């Protein structure tokens, strides 16, 4: 059973920085991607950034401010968030995409971590 444990959320002033971490444990047969999504109340969950074995992908709203990285040995993904804005305030969720032994996509989500940016 795969488990995702997130940490690093909190309260920061506008312009501040936070670093989110997501550690994956358990059996992962074939890693595809790992990343962060966020969901504001009443809105759909949206991609913030993700990372594969060969590339990274960012939402337009965070390009130049956020940076995603991965420690392969520790199965951990990090999201460095700089120049935070009040509109970045919401719950951030870690997501792991993989495939199982028969090639079927498997998605795991973390429990979410709150990021609050004060104006």
Phi and psi in degrees as GROMACS dihedral restraints (atoms count N, CA, C in turn):
[ dihedral_restraints ]
;  ai    aj    ak    al  type     phi  dphi    fc
    3     4     5     6     1   -85.5    20    10
    4     5     6     7     1   138.9    20    10
    6     7     8     9     1  -129.9    20    10
    7     8     9    10     1   136.5    20    10
    9    10    11    12     1  -113.2    20    10
   10    11    12    13     1   126.6    20    10
   12    13    14    15     1  -118.9    20    10
   13    14    15    16     1   118.3    20    10
   15    16    17    18     1  -100.5    20    10
   16    17    18    19     1   152.4    20    10
   18    19    20    21     1  -156.5    20    10
   19    20    21    22     1   164.9    20    10
   21    22    23    24     1   108.1    20    10
   22    23    24    25     1    -7.3    20    10
   24    25    26    27     1   -70.1    20    10
   25    26    27    28     1   170.4    20    10
   27    28    29    30     1   163.7    20    10
   28    29    30    31     1  -163.9    20    10
   30    31    32    33     1  -111.3    20    10
   31    32    33    34     1   127.3    20    10
   33    34    35    36     1  -138.0    20    10
   34    35    36    37     1   155.6    20    10
   36    37    38    39     1   -77.0    20    10
   37    38    39    40     1   159.8    20    10
   39    40    41    42     1   -55.1    20    10
   40    41    42    43     1   135.2    20    10
   42    43    44    45     1    91.2    20    10
   43    44    45    46     1    -8.3    20    10
   45    46    47    48     1   -81.0    20    10
   46    47    48    49     1  -175.3    20    10
   48    49    50    51     1  -131.9    20    10
   49    50    51    52     1   151.6    20    10
   51    52    53    54     1  -143.4    20    10
   52    53    54    55     1   154.6    20    10
   54    55    56    57     1  -125.9    20    10
   55    56    57    58     1   117.2    20    10
   57    58    59    60     1   -93.0    20    10
   58    59    60    61     1   144.3    20    10
   60    61    62    63     1  -125.9    20    10
   61    62    63    64     1   146.6    20    10
   63    64    65    66     1  -140.0    20    10
   64    65    66    67     1   115.6    20    10
   66    67    68    69     1  -105.6    20    10
   67    68    69    70     1   128.4    20    10
   69    70    71    72     1  -101.0    20    10
   70    71    72    73     1   132.7    20    10
   72    73    74    75     1  -127.5    20    10
   73    74    75    76     1   158.1    20    10
   75    76    77    78     1   105.8    20    10
   76    77    78    79     1  -171.6    20    10
   78    79    80    81     1   -91.8    20    10
   79    80    81    82     1   115.8    20    10
   81    82    83    84     1  -114.3    20    10
   82    83    84    85     1   111.4    20    10
   84    85    86    87     1   -71.8    20    10
   85    86    87    88     1   -52.4    20    10
   87    88    89    90     1  -141.3    20    10
   88    89    90    91     1   105.5    20    10
   90    91    92    93     1   -67.3    20    10
   91    92    93    94     1   135.3    20    10
   93    94    95    96     1  -113.8    20    10
   94    95    96    97     1   -54.2    20    10
   96    97    98    99     1  -161.1    20    10
   97    98    99   100     1   159.1    20    10
   99   100   101   102     1  -143.5    20    10
  100   101   102   103     1   142.2    20    10
  102   103   104   105     1  -169.2    20    10
  103   104   105   106     1  -169.4    20    10
  105   106   107   108     1  -125.2    20    10
  106   107   108   109     1   137.1    20    10
  108   109   110   111     1  -123.2    20    10
  109   110   111   112     1   163.7    20    10
  111   112   113   114     1  -140.4    20    10
  112   113   114   115     1   154.3    20    10
  114   115   116   117     1  -142.7    20    10
  115   116   117   118     1   114.8    20    10
  117   118   119   120     1   -86.1    20    10
  118   119   120   121     1   154.7    20    10
  120   121   122   123     1   -55.1    20    10
  121   122   123   124     1   130.1    20    10
  123   124   125   126     1    79.5    20    10
  124   125   126   127     1     3.3    20    10
  126   127   128   129     1  -121.3    20    10
  127   128   129   130     1   162.5    20    10
  129   130   131   132     1   -75.8    20    10
  130   131   132   133     1   153.3    20    10
  132   133   134   135     1   -67.9    20    10
  133   134   135   136     1   135.7    20    10
  135   136   137   138     1  -127.1    20    10
  136   137   138   139     1   150.1    20    10
  138   139   140   141     1   -70.0    20    10
  139   140   141   142     1   134.5    20    10
  141   142   143   144     1   -99.5    20    10
  142   143   144   145     1   -53.9    20    10
  144   145   146   147     1  -164.4    20    10
  145   146   147   148     1   147.5    20    10
  147   148   149   150     1  -143.3    20    10
  148   149   150   151     1   167.2    20    10
  150   151   152   153     1  -139.7    20    10
  151   152   153   154     1   134.9    20    10
  153   154   155   156     1  -109.0    20    10
  154   155   156   157     1  -165.8    20    10
  156   157   158   159     1   -72.4    20    10
  157   158   159   160     1   -14.2    20    10
  159   160   161   162     1  -134.8    20    10
  160   161   162   163     1    -4.5    20    10
  162   163   164   165     1  -155.1    20    10
  163   164   165   166     1   165.2    20    10
  165   166   167   168     1  -125.0    20    10
  166   167   168   169     1   157.4    20    10
  168   169   170   171     1  -142.9    20    10
  169   170   171   172     1   134.7    20    10
  171   172   173   174     1  -129.7    20    10
  172   173   174   175     1   147.5    20    10
  174   175   176   177     1   -67.9    20    10
  175   176   177   178     1   146.9    20    10
  177   178   179   180     1   -56.9    20    10
  178   179   180   181     1   -33.6    20    10
  180   181   182   183     1   -69.6    20    10
  181   182   183   184     1   -15.5    20    10
  183   184   185   186     1  -117.8    20    10
  184   185   186   187     1    -3.5    20    10
  186   187   188   189     1   -58.6    20    10
  187   188   189   190     1   134.2    20    10
  189   190   191   192     1    86.4    20    10
  190   191   192   193     1   -12.4    20    10
  192   193   194   195     1  -114.6    20    10
  193   194   195   196     1   -36.9    20    10
  195   196   197   198     1  -107.5    20    10
  196   197   198   199     1   150.3    20    10
  198   199   200   201     1  -139.9    20    10
  199   200   201   202     1   129.4    20    10
  201   202   203   204     1  -106.9    20    10
  202   203   204   205     1   141.8    20    10
  204   205   206   207     1  -145.8    20    10
  205   206   207   208     1   166.1    20    10
  207   208   209   210     1  -140.3    20    10
  208   209   210   211     1   136.9    20    10
  210   211   212   213     1  -100.5    20    10
  211   212   213   214     1   102.7    20    10
  213   214   215   216     1   -61.8    20    10
  214   215   216   217     1   -40.9    20    10
  216   217   218   219     1   -65.0    20    10
  217   218   219   220     1   -32.5    20    10
  219   220   221   222     1   -99.9    20    10
  220   221   222   223     1     0.0    20    10
  222   223   224   225     1    50.8    20    10
  223   224   225   226     1    45.5    20    10
  225   226   227   228     1  -124.1    20    10
  226   227   228   229     1   138.6    20    10
  228   229   230   231     1  -117.0    20    10
  229   230   231   232     1   143.2    20    10
  231   232   233   234     1  -120.8    20    10
  232   233   234   235     1   145.7    20    10
  234   235   236   237     1  -126.0    20    10
  235   236   237   238     1   106.9    20    10
  237   238   239   240     1   -87.0    20    10
  238   239   240   241     1   118.8    20    10
  240   241   242   243     1  -114.1    20    10
  241   242   243   244     1   113.7    20    10
  243   244   245   246     1  -113.9    20    10
  244   245   246   247     1   164.7    20    10
  246   247   248   249     1    49.0    20    10
  247   248   249   250     1    47.6    20    10
  249   250   251   252     1   -65.0    20    10
  250   251   252   253     1   145.5    20    10
  252   253   254   255     1  -119.5    20    10
  253   254   255   256     1   156.5    20    10
  255   256   257   258     1   -55.5    20    10
  256   257   258   259     1   -32.6    20    10
  258   259   260   261     1   -71.5    20    10
  259   260   261   262     1    -7.5    20    10
  261   262   263   264     1   -81.5    20    10
  262   263   264   265     1    -6.4    20    10
  264   265   266   267     1   -67.1    20    10
  265   266   267   268     1   120.8    20    10
  267   268   269   270     1   175.3    20    10
  268   269   270   271     1  -172.9    20    10
  270   271   272   273     1   -91.6    20    10
  271   272   273   274     1   132.6    20    10
  273   274   275   276     1  -106.7    20    10
  274   275   276   277     1   133.1    20    10
  276   277   278   279     1  -118.6    20    10
  277   278   279   280     1   135.2    20    10
  279   280   281   282     1   -85.7    20    10
  280   281   282   283     1   142.7    20    10
  282   283   284   285     1  -134.1    20    10
  283   284   285   286     1   136.3    20    10
  285   286   287   288     1  -118.6    20    10
  286   287   288   289     1   124.6    20    10
  288   289   290   291     1  -106.9    20    10
  289   290   291   292     1   129.8    20    10
  291   292   293   294     1  -147.9    20    10
  292   293   294   295     1   175.8    20    10
  294   295   296   297     1  -123.1    20    10
  295   296   297   298     1   150.2    20    10
  297   298   299   300     1   -90.3    20    10
  298   299   300   301     1  -172.1    20    10
  300   301   302   303     1   -64.5    20    10
  301   302   303   304     1   -21.7    20    10
  303   304   305   306     1  -104.8    20    10
  304   305   306   307     1    13.3    20    10
  306   307   308   309     1    85.3    20    10
  307   308   309   310     1    11.3    20    10
  309   310   311   312     1   -86.8    20    10
  310   311   312   313     1   135.9    20    10
  312   313   314   315     1   -66.6    20    10
  313   314   315   316     1   137.2    20    10
  315   316   317   318     1  -127.4    20    10
  316   317   318   319     1   131.1    20    10
  318   319   320   321     1  -119.9    20    10
  319   320   321   322     1   131.8    20    10
  321   322   323   324     1  -121.7    20    10
  322   323   324   325     1   143.4    20    10
  324   325   326   327     1  -119.6    20    10
  325   326   327   328     1   147.1    20    10
  327   328   329   330     1   -81.7    20    10
  328   329   330   331     1   178.2    20    10
  330   331   332   333     1   -83.0    20    10
  331   332   333   334     1   -13.2    20    10
  333   334   335   336     1    98.5    20    10
  334   335   336   337     1   145.5    20    10
  336   337   338   339     1  -136.1    20    10
  337   338   339   340     1   135.5    20    10
  339   340   341   342     1   -82.2    20    10
  340   341   342   343     1   131.1    20    10
  342   343   344   345     1  -117.8    20    10
  343   344   345   346     1   125.3    20    10
  345   346   347   348     1  -126.1    20    10
  346   347   348   349     1   124.4    20    10
  348   349   350   351     1  -114.5    20    10
  349   350   351   352     1   117.4    20    10
  351   352   353   354     1   -86.7    20    10
  352   353   354   355     1   145.3    20    10
